[in-house]
Amino acid sequence: MVHLSDSFETAVSSCLKTCLENVSDKTGALGLAVSGGADSVSMLLSLHHILAPETKLYVITVNHNLRPQVETAGDAAFVQDLCKTLGVDCTRKDIPRGKIEQVALERDCGIEEAARFVRYEIFEAFIKEHSLCALCTAHTYSDHIETIVMRFLQGSGAEGLGGIPLVRERFIRPLRTVTRNDVEAYLARCNQTYCTDSTNADTAFLRNRVRSSVVPLLDSLFPGWQKSADSLSQKMSSDEQVLQTLTLEAEKTLTVSNVSDADTGCLTVDTAAFCRQMPAIRRRVLYRLLSPKTQERIPFGFIQDISSFADLCLSDGKKRSVSAAGLAVELSAKSICVQKVQKVVTESGFSAILYEGKTVSVGERQFCAEYEDVGVRKALRVTEITSGRSVTVYNADFPIGLRSFVSGDEICDAKGTMRSVSGILDGWKAGSKKQSVPLIQDLSHKDMNIVCIWGELCGLKNWVVA
């Protein structure tokens, strides 16, 4: 084992001290989220060496059940064995296979975001169960830099360009000052093995593309850029603290009323008071007020529309409305009213997830799916067992979502343009059959695109993304 004088452990110890200084309640034990990968294993080893036995450590490892069983369960078992060797308390949580995909469908988000949502729900419960002062996650300096690049590419503002903070509520990042190379060098000195997530090589995920292509390119073209990016993140974080303070002060002047006795309760804001705020404050106020009312990602364009419509309503006295992200907004010269729209299917609606070799029941129908050999392209054949009818979808993989139409659904046409599923079904004169037409959704990809409108089962056409 390396000594405490080792530069890696010194850096981790220093960063941990800084993190804990910014935690509101410093009493209680320390938790560690350990996946089995290099970063989290190095965190476990270094903190155990630095803190044990004076500080009690509790480890939690989460099996997301998104990868093949032998791989994902093997990672969790590896963490359990390592903790047993170190004499550290370890809790293992296995998420039922299919739950994350179902959450992604319900929240209308990607698999990564759904997995994070479920994982942090588990973390929050773990913190409460063990009365932890904080839970350590293994985000490194390299993760921090990648996040800044990702947020820049996604058009984030100061709140996103701050990167990964050292502390967020009860979550702390003691590895935030060490790089991925530092981690691997430390584990090599410790002669410690670790697990490798096969999805780390999947460039369908933005972070992996940034990690494998963008960061190496910037390193070769602009030496020292990472330090500049980190300086930018510190400036953005400082600016964001000021803006958040101003936002909270502005919120007090908006005479917000929130009828929250039902999910569709209306939130009301005074239009004139809102329009007196600067654009940066308006945006933050809207995100703060709207985010708790929806599980969906709120588009920036939606925020812009509300802000500009508020100005117009105040000047001409006319009413306007806009909707997105499961929210409907009615604007007048007097008030801005936000109401949650139940973006759910009707009683005839349905939702199911198909895995290879498994049969699922959807109402009175049964469905199964399997790989189909069509040459160089990956293809899946989905079959409705009762009638024997099947449809082949291309460039998709398991798991596959099978569900009914909901407002806002889109599908790609032959020219690569996104088309409204509702418009297509109306063009087919689906009428009362509209809610019964199965949509096939590729849950294996981060975008979770709809790849087929299976109209044949309702006497209509099929629309298959080629």
C-alpha positions in Angstrom: 0.0 0.0 0.0 1.2 3.5 -0.8 1.9 6.0 2.0 -0.1 9.0 3.0 2.7 11.2 1.5 1.7 9.8 -1.9 0.7 12.8 -4.0 -2.6 11.3 -5.0 -3.7 10.7 -1.4 -2.4 14.2 -0.5 -4.6 15.8 -3.2 -7.6 13.7 -2.2 -7.2 14.5 1.5 -6.9 18.3 0.7 -9.9 18.3 -1.6 -12.0 16.3 1.0 -11.2 18.9 3.7 -12.3 21.7 1.4 -15.5 19.8 0.6 -16.4 19.1 4.2 -15.8 22.8 5.1 -18.7 23.6 2.8 -21.1 20.9 4.2 -23.7 22.4 6.5 -23.9 19.4 8.9 -20.4 18.0 9.6 -21.6 15.3 12.0 -22.1 11.7 11.1 -20.3 9.1 9.0 -19.1 9.5 5.4 -20.7 7.6 2.5 -19.1 6.5 -0.8 -20.8 5.7 -4.1 -18.6 3.0 -5.6 -19.4 1.5 -9.0 -16.3 -0.7 -9.4 -14.7 1.5 -12.0 -11.2 3.0 -11.7 -12.3 6.4 -10.3 -14.6 5.1 -7.6 -12.2 2.3 -6.6 -9.3 4.8 -6.2 -11.7 7.0 -4.1 -12.5 4.0 -1.8 -8.8 3.0 -1.4 -7.5 6.5 -0.8 -10.3 7.5 1.7 -10.0 4.2 3.5 -6.3 4.8 3.9 -6.7 8.4 4.9 -9.7 8.2 7.3 -9.9 4.7 8.7 -10.4 3.7 11.4 -11.2 7.2 12.9 -14.0 7.9 10.4 -16.7 5.3 9.7 -17.2 4.7 6.0 -20.4 3.3 4.3 -20.2 2.2 0.7 -23.2 1.9 -1.6 -22.9 0.2 -5.0 -25.8 0.3 -7.5 -26.5 -2.4 -10.2 -28.4 -0.5 -12.8 -29.2 -3.7 -14.8 -28.7 -1.9 -18.1 -25.7 -3.9 -19.3 -25.6 -7.8 -19.8 -26.2 -9.5 -16.5 -22.8 -11.1 -16.2 -21.1 -7.6 -16.5 -23.3 -5.4 -14.4 -23.8 -7.9 -11.6 -20.1 -8.7 -11.7 -19.2 -5.1 -11.0 -21.4 -5.0 -8.0 -20.0 -8.3 -6.7 -16.5 -6.9 -7.2 -17.3 -3.9 -5.0 -18.7 -6.1 -2.3 -15.6 -8.3 -2.3 -13.3 -5.3 -2.2 -15.2 -3.8 0.7 -15.1 -7.1 2.6 -11.3 -7.2 2.2 -11.0 -3.6 3.5 -13.5 -4.2 6.3 -15.8 -1.5 5.0 -19.6 -1.7 5.3 -21.2 -2.2 1.9 -24.8 -1.9 0.7 -25.8 -3.3 -2.7 -28.9 -2.0 -4.5 -30.1 -3.9 -7.6 -32.5 -1.9 -9.8 -35.0 -4.3 -11.4 -34.2 -4.8 -15.1 -36.5 -2.6 -17.2 -37.2 0.0 -14.5 -34.8 2.6 -15.9 -36.2 2.2 -19.4 -39.7 2.6 -17.9 -38.6 5.8 -16.0 -37.2 7.1 -19.2 -40.5 6.6 -20.9 -42.5 8.2 -18.1 -40.1 11.2 -17.8 -39.7 11.6 -21.5 -35.9 11.6 -21.2 -32.9 9.6 -22.2 -31.5 6.4 -20.6 -28.6 8.3 -19.0 -30.8 10.9 -17.4 -33.3 8.3 -16.2 -30.5 6.2 -14.7 -29.1 9.2 -12.9 -32.6 10.1 -11.5 -33.1 6.5 -10.1 -29.5 6.3 -8.8 -29.8 9.6 -6.9 -33.1 8.6 -5.4 -31.3 5.6 -4.0 -28.4 7.8 -2.8 -30.7 10.2 -1.0 -32.4 7.2 0.9 -28.9 5.8 1.7 -27.8 9.2 3.2 -30.9 9.3 5.3 -30.7 5.7 6.4 -27.2 6.0 7.8 -27.4 9.7 8.9 -24.4 10.5 6.7 -22.8 14.0 6.8 -22.1 13.6 3.0 -21.9 11.0 0.2 -18.8 11.1 -1.9 -19.0 10.6 -5.7 -16.0 9.9 -7.8 -16.1 12.7 -10.3 -12.6 13.7 -11.3 -11.0 16.8 -12.8 -11.2 15.1 -16.2 -15.0 14.6 -15.7 -15.2 18.3 -14.7 -13.5 19.4 -17.9 -15.6 17.1 -20.1 -18.7 18.5 -18.5 -17.7 22.1 -19.3 -17.2 21.1 -23.0 -20.5 19.2 -23.1 -22.4 22.1 -21.5 -20.8 24.5 -24.0 -21.9 22.3 -26.9 -25.4 22.1 -25.5 -25.7 25.9 -25.2 -25.7 26.1 -21.4 -25.4 29.4 -19.5 -23.3 30.3 -16.4 -25.1 27.6 -14.3 -23.9 24.9 -16.7 -20.5 26.2 -17.6 -19.6 26.0 -13.9 -19.0 22.3 -14.5 -19.1 19.9 -11.6 -19.1 21.6 -8.2 -17.1 20.3 -5.3 -20.2 20.3 -3.2 -23.9 20.0 -4.1 -26.1 19.7 -1.0 -25.0 16.4 0.7 -22.9 15.2 -2.3 -19.2 15.9 -2.4 -16.4 15.2 -4.9 -13.0 14.6 -3.2 -11.5 13.5 -6.5 -12.4 16.7 -8.3 -8.8 17.9 -8.3 -7.2 14.7 -9.7 -7.2 13.6 -13.4 -8.1 10.2 -14.8 -4.4 9.6 -15.5 -3.7 10.3 -11.8 -6.3 7.7 -10.9 -4.9 5.0 -13.1 -1.3 5.7 -11.9 -2.4 5.4 -8.3 -4.2 2.1 -8.8 -1.1 0.8 -10.6 1.1 1.7 -7.6 -1.5 0.0 -5.3 -1.6 -3.0 -7.6 -5.4 -2.7 -7.5 -7.6 -4.0 -10.2 -11.0 -2.4 -11.2 -13.9 -3.0 -13.5 -14.4 -1.5 -17.0 -17.8 -0.4 -18.2 -18.3 -1.6 -21.8 -20.6 1.4 -22.5 -17.6 3.7 -22.0 -16.7 3.0 -25.6 -20.1 3.7 -27.0 -19.9 7.0 -28.9 -23.7 7.3 -29.0 -23.3 9.0 -25.7 -22.1 12.6 -25.8 -19.7 12.3 -23.0 -17.9 9.4 -24.7 -17.6 11.4 -27.9 -16.2 14.4 -26.0 -13.8 12.1 -24.1 -12.5 10.1 -27.1 -12.5 12.8 -29.8 -13.0 16.4 -28.7 -10.7 16.5 -25.6 -7.7 14.8 -27.4 -8.1 17.2 -30.4 -8.2 20.3 -28.1 -5.2 18.9 -26.2 -3.2 18.6 -29.4 -4.2 22.0 -30.8 -4.4 24.2 -27.7 -2.0 23.1 -24.9 -3.1 24.4 -21.5 -6.8 24.8 -22.6 -8.0 22.7 -19.7 -6.6 25.1 -17.2 -8.3 28.0 -19.1 -11.6 26.0 -19.1 -11.4 25.4 -15.4 -10.8 29.2 -14.8 -13.9 29.9 -16.9 -15.9 27.4 -14.7 -14.8 29.2 -11.6 -15.8 32.6 -13.0 -19.1 31.2 -14.1 -19.8 29.7 -10.7 -19.1 33.0 -9.0 -21.3 34.8 -11.4 -24.1 32.2 -10.9 -24.0 32.7 -7.2 -24.7 36.4 -7.6 -27.5 35.7 -10.2 -29.1 33.1 -8.0 -29.2 35.6 -5.1 -30.8 38.2 -7.3 -33.2 35.6 -8.6 -34.4 34.7 -5.1 -34.9 38.4 -4.3 -36.8 38.9 -7.5 -39.1 35.9 -6.7 -40.3 37.7 -3.6 -41.7 40.5 -5.7 -43.6 38.4 -8.2 -46.6 37.6 -5.9 -46.5 34.0 -6.8 -49.5 31.9 -5.9 -49.4 28.1 -6.2 -52.6 26.0 -5.9 -50.9 22.7 -5.2 -53.7 20.6 -3.9 -53.7 18.7 -7.2 -51.1 17.8 -9.8 -52.6 20.2 -12.2 -52.7 23.1 -9.7 -52.1 26.5 -11.3 -49.1 28.6 -10.6 -49.7 32.4 -11.1 -47.1 35.2 -11.5 -47.8 38.9 -11.7 -47.0 39.9 -15.3 -45.9 43.5 -14.6 -43.5 42.4 -11.8 -42.1 39.7 -14.0 -41.5 42.1 -16.9 -39.6 44.5 -14.7 -36.8 41.9 -14.3 -33.7 41.6 -16.4 -33.7 38.7 -19.0 -31.1 36.6 -17.0 -33.3 36.9 -13.9 -36.5 36.1 -15.8 -35.0 32.9 -17.2 -33.8 31.7 -13.8 -37.1 32.6 -12.1 -39.0 30.6 -14.7 -36.8 27.6 -14.5 -37.1 27.6 -10.7 -40.9 27.9 -10.8 -41.6 25.5 -13.6 -39.1 22.7 -13.0 -41.0 21.3 -9.9 -44.1 21.1 -12.0 -42.8 18.8 -14.7 -40.5 15.8 -15.0 -39.5 16.7 -18.6 -36.6 18.9 -19.8 -37.8 22.5 -20.2 -36.6 23.9 -23.6 -34.9 27.2 -23.7 -37.2 28.3 -26.5 -40.2 27.7 -24.2 -38.7 30.1 -21.6 -37.9 32.7 -24.3 -41.5 32.5 -25.6 -43.0 33.1 -22.1 -40.7 36.1 -21.6 -41.4 37.7 -24.9 -45.2 37.0 -24.8 -45.3 38.6 -21.3 -43.9 41.8 -22.8 -46.4 41.7 -25.6 -49.3 41.1 -23.3 -48.3 44.0 -21.1 -48.1 46.3 -24.1 -51.2 45.4 -26.1 -53.4 43.8 -23.4 -54.1 40.7 -25.6 -54.0 37.2 -24.1 -51.5 34.6 -25.4 -50.7 30.9 -24.7 -47.8 28.6 -25.2 -47.1 25.0 -24.1 -44.2 22.6 -23.9 -42.7 20.0 -21.5 -46.1 19.0 -20.2 -46.9 22.5 -19.2 -49.5 25.0 -20.5 -49.0 28.7 -20.0 -51.7 31.3 -20.3 -50.5 34.9 -20.4 -52.4 38.2 -20.0 -51.5 41.8 -19.0 -52.4 40.8 -15.4 -50.9 37.4 -14.8 -48.9 34.5 -16.1 -50.6 31.2 -15.3 -48.8 27.9 -15.5 -50.7 24.6 -15.4 -49.5 21.1 -15.7 -50.9 19.2 -18.6 -51.4 15.5 -18.0 -49.3 14.1 -20.9 -50.6 10.6 -20.3 -52.4 8.2 -22.5 -56.1 7.6 -22.2 -57.6 4.5 -20.6 -56.9 2.6 -23.8 -53.3 3.7 -23.6 -50.5 1.2 -23.0 -46.7 1.0 -22.4 -44.4 -2.1 -22.3 -40.8 -2.9 -22.8 -39.6 -5.8 -24.9 -36.4 -7.8 -24.4 -34.9 -10.5 -26.5 -36.7 -13.8 -26.1 -39.3 -12.4 -23.7 -43.1 -12.3 -24.3 -45.1 -9.4 -22.8 -48.8 -8.9 -22.6 -50.4 -5.6 -23.7 -54.1 -5.8 -23.0 -55.4 -8.8 -24.9 -52.4 -9.0 -27.2 -49.0 -10.6 -26.7 -45.8 -9.4 -28.2 -42.2 -10.7 -28.6 -39.1 -9.5 -30.5 -36.0 -11.1 -31.8 -32.9 -10.2 -33.9 -33.4 -10.6 -37.7 -30.6 -11.2 -40.2 -30.9 -8.5 -42.9 -27.2 -8.3 -43.9 -25.0 -5.5 -42.6 -27.7 -3.6 -40.7 -28.9 -4.5 -37.3 -32.6 -5.3 -37.3 -35.3 -6.5 -34.9 -38.5 -8.2 -35.8 -41.4 -7.4 -33.5 -44.3 -9.9 -33.6 -47.9 -9.7 -32.4 -48.3 -13.4 -31.4 -52.1 -13.7 -31.7 -52.3 -12.6 -35.3 -48.8 -13.6 -36.3 -48.2 -10.1 -37.8 -44.7 -8.7 -37.5 -42.7 -5.7 -38.4 -39.0 -5.2 -38.9 -37.2 -2.1 -37.4 -33.7 -1.2 -38.4 -30.6 0.1 -36.6 -32.3 -0.5 -33.3 -31.4 -2.8 -30.4 -32.9 -4.2 -27.2 -34.7 -3.0 -25.1 -37.6 -1.9 -27.3 -40.4 0.2 -26.1 -44.0 -0.5 -27.3 -46.5 2.2 -26.4 -49.4 4.2 -27.5 -49.3 7.8 -28.9 -48.9 10.8 -26.6 -49.0 14.5 -27.6 -45.7 15.8 -29.0 -44.5 12.4 -30.4 -42.3 12.8 -33.5 -40.8 10.4 -36.0 -38.2 10.8 -38.8 -39.2 10.7 -42.5 -37.2 9.6 -45.5 -35.6 13.1 -45.8 -34.4 13.1 -42.2 -37.1 15.6 -41.1 -39.0 15.1 -37.8 -42.7 14.7 -38.4 -45.6 14.8 -36.0 -47.0 11.3 -35.2 -50.3 12.9 -34.5 -50.3 14.5 -38.0 -49.4 11.2 -39.7 -52.2 9.4 -37.9 -54.7 12.1 -38.7 -53.5 11.9 -42.4 -54.3 8.2 -42.2 -57.7 9.0 -40.9 -57.0 6.9 -37.8 -59.9 8.5 -35.9 -60.9 6.5 -32.8 -58.1 4.0 -33.6 -55.4 6.7 -33.0 -54.8 5.7 -29.3 -54.6 2.0 -30.2 -51.8 2.2 -32.8 -48.6 0.8 -31.3 -45.4 3.0 -31.5 -42.1 1.2 -31.4 -39.3 3.1 -29.6 -35.6 2.4 -29.5 -34.8 2.5 -25.8 -31.2 1.4 -26.3 -30.2 4.8 -27.8 -29.8 7.9 -25.7 -32.3 9.8 -27.9 -34.9 7.1 -27.5 -36.3 7.8 -31.0 -39.6 6.3 -32.2 -38.7 4.0 -35.1 -42.0 2.7 -36.2 -45.8 3.5 -36.3 -47.3 0.0 -36.4 -50.6 1.0 -38.0 -51.1 -2.4 -39.7 -52.4 -3.8 -36.4 -55.3 -1.3 -36.6 -56.0 -1.7 -40.3 -53.8 1.3 -41.3 -50.3 1.7 -42.9 -46.9 1.1 -41.3 -44.4 3.9 -40.9 -40.9 2.4 -40.5 -37.8 4.6 -40.1 -35.3 3.2 -42.7 
